[in-house]
Amino acid sequence: MRIQRIQTKPHLDESEQVDLSLLVPLVQQYKNKRGNTIPLLQGIQNAYGFIPIPAMEWVAENTGLKLSDMYGVASFYAQFRLKPVGKIIVKVCHGTACHVQNATAITEALEEELGVKDGETTVDRVFTLESVACLGCCSLAPVMMIGDNTFGKLTGKQAKEVIRDIREKENGSGCEH
């Protein structure tokens, strides 16, 4: 199961500015190298946490790459994000074993708890909810993964409790995840 990644307009608020100066060393490093599209896109994403359209436009102008080619690569590969993601990415497995064990109930419970749909980020940009094809933990189905932590044999209620615990830690102690 894949999240649809096509956007009709950039997902950048008017109030947000992209500091393009972060890209100068990246462009200098890859400007005239063959096969530079993926490393450039990776560099943009490393700088901002996603690939803002203005950054992609600036890199295209300053490297001679075609914006349409860059966008094609960025929208094709799952590693690239064209919109901001939350600090914490919640991945719910929807592979065969998890699907059979009702992973849909986990996703629906998390959508309710987080107030977002699959593939979206909470308004406060703390959580992003993603369905993924397989997390490789079939014996623990249904499974969700948050950072390096895997939560298996879940119910919707348990998934919500995990999110509540994380929120409590985020709001209370400021712990990193």
matplotlib code that plots the C-alpha trace (Angstrom):
import matplotlib.pyplot as plt

x = [0.0, 1.4, 0.5, -0.4, 2.3, 1.1, 0.4, -1.3, 0.5, 3.5, 2.8, 4.6, 2.9, 3.2, 4.9, 7.6, 10.7, 13.3, 16.9, 18.4, 21.9, 21.9, 22.1, 25.2, 27.8, 25.6, 25.4, 29.2, 29.8, 27.6, 27.1, 29.0, 28.9, 27.1, 24.3, 23.9, 20.1, 19.6, 22.5, 21.2, 17.7, 19.0, 21.0, 17.9, 15.9, 18.7, 18.7, 15.0, 13.5, 11.6, 12.1, 10.5, 9.6, 11.5, 14.7, 14.3, 13.7, 16.9, 19.0, 17.7, 18.6, 22.1, 23.0, 21.4, 19.2, 15.6, 13.1, 10.8, 13.5, 14.2, 10.5, 10.1, 12.8, 11.6, 8.0, 9.1, 11.3, 9.6, 12.7, 11.9, 9.2, 7.6, 5.9, 7.0, 6.8, 6.5, 9.2, 7.9, 6.9, 4.4, 4.6, 1.8, 2.5, -0.1, 1.8, -0.1, 0.4, -0.6, -3.5, -4.9, -4.5, -6.5, -3.9, -6.7, -8.1, -4.7, -4.5, -8.1, -7.5, -4.3, -6.1, -8.7, -6.1, -3.9, -6.7, -5.0, -5.5, -3.0, -0.1, -0.7, 1.1, -0.4, -0.8, 1.8, 4.2, 4.9, 3.4, 3.2, 1.1, 2.2, 1.1, 3.9, 4.1, 6.1, 8.1, 9.5, 8.0, 5.3, 5.3, 4.2, 1.3, -0.3, 2.7, 3.6, 7.0, 8.0, 11.6, 13.6, 10.8, 8.5, 5.1, 3.5, 0.3, -1.5, -5.1, -6.4, -6.6, -3.0, -1.8, -3.7, -2.0, 1.4, 0.7, -0.7, 2.5, 4.7, 2.7, 2.9, 6.7, 6.9, 4.9, 6.3, 10.0, 10.9, 12.5, 13.7, 12.5]
y = [0.0, 3.3, 6.8, 9.0, 11.7, 13.9, 17.5, 20.3, 23.1, 23.4, 22.7, 25.7, 28.2, 31.9, 32.6, 30.0, 31.0, 28.7, 29.7, 28.9, 29.8, 26.3, 24.9, 26.7, 24.1, 21.3, 22.8, 23.5, 19.9, 18.3, 21.0, 19.4, 15.7, 13.1, 11.4, 14.3, 14.4, 12.0, 13.3, 16.8, 15.8, 14.0, 17.1, 19.3, 16.9, 16.8, 20.5, 21.0, 17.7, 17.6, 19.0, 22.4, 23.5, 26.8, 24.9, 22.5, 25.4, 27.1, 24.0, 23.4, 27.0, 26.8, 23.3, 23.3, 20.3, 20.4, 21.0, 18.5, 15.8, 16.6, 16.6, 13.3, 11.7, 13.2, 12.0, 8.6, 7.4, 6.8, 8.2, 11.7, 13.9, 16.8, 18.1, 18.7, 15.7, 15.5, 15.1, 11.6, 9.3, 6.6, 3.8, 1.2, -2.0, -3.0, -6.1, -9.3, -10.6, -7.3, -6.8, -10.2, -9.3, -6.0, -3.4, -1.2, -0.9, 0.3, 3.0, 4.1, 4.3, 6.4, 8.6, 9.3, 9.8, 12.1, 13.9, 13.3, 10.9, 8.4, 10.2, 13.5, 15.4, 16.8, 20.6, 20.9, 18.9, 16.4, 13.3, 12.0, 8.9, 6.6, 3.2, 1.1, -2.1, -4.2, -3.6, -7.2, -8.2, -10.5, -12.7, -9.6, -8.6, -6.1, -3.9, -0.2, 1.4, 4.7, 5.5, 2.4, 1.1, -1.7, -2.3, -5.6, -7.6, -4.3, -3.4, 0.1, 0.9, -0.1, 2.0, 5.0, 4.5, 4.4, 7.8, 9.2, 8.1, 9.7, 13.0, 13.0, 12.6, 15.3, 17.8, 16.9, 16.2, 17.3, 13.9, 13.3, 10.3]
z = [0.0, -1.1, -0.1, -3.0, -3.2, -6.1, -5.0, -7.0, -5.2, -3.0, 0.7, 2.0, 4.2, 3.1, 6.4, 5.9, 4.1, 2.6, 3.4, 0.0, 1.3, 2.9, -0.6, -1.9, -0.6, -1.9, -5.4, -5.4, -4.5, -7.2, -9.9, -12.8, -11.7, -13.7, -11.8, -9.4, -9.3, -6.4, -4.2, -4.8, -3.8, -0.7, 0.2, -0.1, 2.1, 4.6, 4.9, 5.3, 6.3, 3.0, -0.5, -0.8, -4.3, -4.1, -3.1, -6.0, -8.4, -7.1, -7.4, -11.0, -11.9, -10.4, -11.8, -15.2, -14.3, -15.6, -12.8, -14.4, -14.2, -10.6, -9.7, -11.6, -9.5, -6.2, -6.8, -7.9, -5.0, -1.6, 0.2, -0.9, 0.8, -1.0, 2.1, 5.7, 8.0, 11.8, 14.2, 14.9, 12.0, 12.9, 10.3, 10.2, 8.4, 5.8, 4.4, 4.0, 7.5, 9.1, 6.7, 7.6, 11.3, 10.7, 10.3, 9.0, 12.5, 13.7, 11.1, 11.7, 15.5, 14.9, 12.5, 15.2, 17.9, 15.8, 14.0, 10.6, 7.7, 6.5, 4.9, 6.8, 9.5, 12.6, 12.7, 15.4, 13.2, 15.9, 14.2, 10.6, 10.0, 7.2, 5.9, 4.6, 2.6, 5.1, 8.2, 8.2, 11.5, 10.3, 13.4, 15.4, 13.1, 13.2, 13.7, 13.9, 14.1, 15.7, 15.2, 16.1, 18.3, 17.0, 18.6, 17.7, 18.2, 18.5, 18.9, 18.0, 21.7, 22.4, 19.4, 20.8, 24.2, 22.6, 21.0, 24.2, 26.1, 23.5, 23.6, 27.4, 27.2, 24.5, 26.5, 29.9, 29.7, 26.2, 25.5, 22.0, 20.0]

ax = plt.figure().add_subplot(projection="3d")
ax.plot(x, y, z, "-o")
ax.set_aspect("equal")
plt.show()
